[in-house]
Amino acid sequence: MAAHSPLYGAKMSCLMQGIFLLQKNVSVLANYVQTVLCYSNIIKGNVIPKTNNETEDFTMKRKMVSALLCATMVAGMVVVPAATAQAADKKLIGVTMPTKDLQRWNQDGDNMKKELEAAGYEVDLQYASNDVSTQVSQLENQVANGCDLLVVASIDGSSLGEPLKQAKEKGIPVISYDRLLMNSDAVTYYATFDNYKVGQKQGEYLVDALDLDNQDGPFNIELFTGDPGDNNCNFFFGGAMDVLQKYIDDGKLVVKSGQTEFEQVATANWDSAKAQDRMDTIIAGNYSDGTNLDAVLCSNDSTALGVENALAASYTGEYPIITGQDCDTPNVKNLVAGKQAMSVFKDTRALASAVVKMVDSIMKGEEPEVNDTKSYDNGTGVIPTYLCDPVVVTTDNYKEILIDSGYYTEDQIK
Ligand code: BGC
């Protein structure tokens, strides 16, 4: 992460203000103690009035000391509860993430927590080890524990109906994070990257790399997408196939395995090992006789990694062009090593900032900014959405986009 991000600047300015206030208060307190000590000497008779005027003056000063002492007690009673009330007033935001297994969700969770805390919120951040029942109970706890708003990145978008219903009954707003929560009218807003564009960019990359508009081919391609319970897959796979289908129909692209339907190319839990198993089988059945595999559409980096491992284990032909998404570090290393052609970068810092802005607007009773009010229908209606922009990363621009921007250090991708 950037050493001097805007967040860092904001933190430093808070710190400086804190130090300034502390200094100011310490000097006020010192003056005050000096005055009280001086006057208490008068009261205790350590200083004796000599004239009538001095006696009057001392009587007045004695009254002032009493008043100051009373003020101290009253201030003590008022200031301490006010400070406690301020802490109790902090809004609590529940954030649930699907798993710690994939790098991106760790970054999402960290960024969300940091930014929400910097904006003055308390945060309850939970990871559910890709286990739906764990995520259900985490959400139920957050509702029961008085969270003021929930941000949910689901494992299976359709399986959180019950806790979401409880949230709605308590009037707790729910923001769908990255993945759309389906079939629930409790969902208030959605923030994600433009998922259709992610797939479209992967498809367009393959068209350009194989020069499909000028070459006859045919080129062999295999297809991999993610978990069927993740609504994003429909957009990733749909976006890519909207670009590639016509070349398959023209016979320029051939899927030798014959596996082209969504159900056939899906990968449960986006699991690399499952993608690897399926690729092993595809290689054994279609490419073990020296037939070249020219391209593999992979919806994300974890599936791409499985495919790359299978190729390393048993494929002997010319190395194919492979797509991905997320710019996870093992995949960026593979990119540099020539084992993956591209990945789509989704800057989790940008998504976290957009969601924190949304949270802040909702908590202040204002309308959050959205930029899409037609694409994401969760079965109960269109959910107003804020879409961040995905960016294609290759060996040509990875340094600028990933390292110069402070997302990774050079060491992380060595
Ligand atoms: C996210 C991807 C991620 C995948 C697997 C999707 O919902 O949008 O960025 O690669 O889940 O975790």
Residues whose N, C-alpha, C, O or C-beta is under 5 A from the ligand:
A	BS01	BGC	L102 R179 D230 N232 W270 N300 Q325 D326
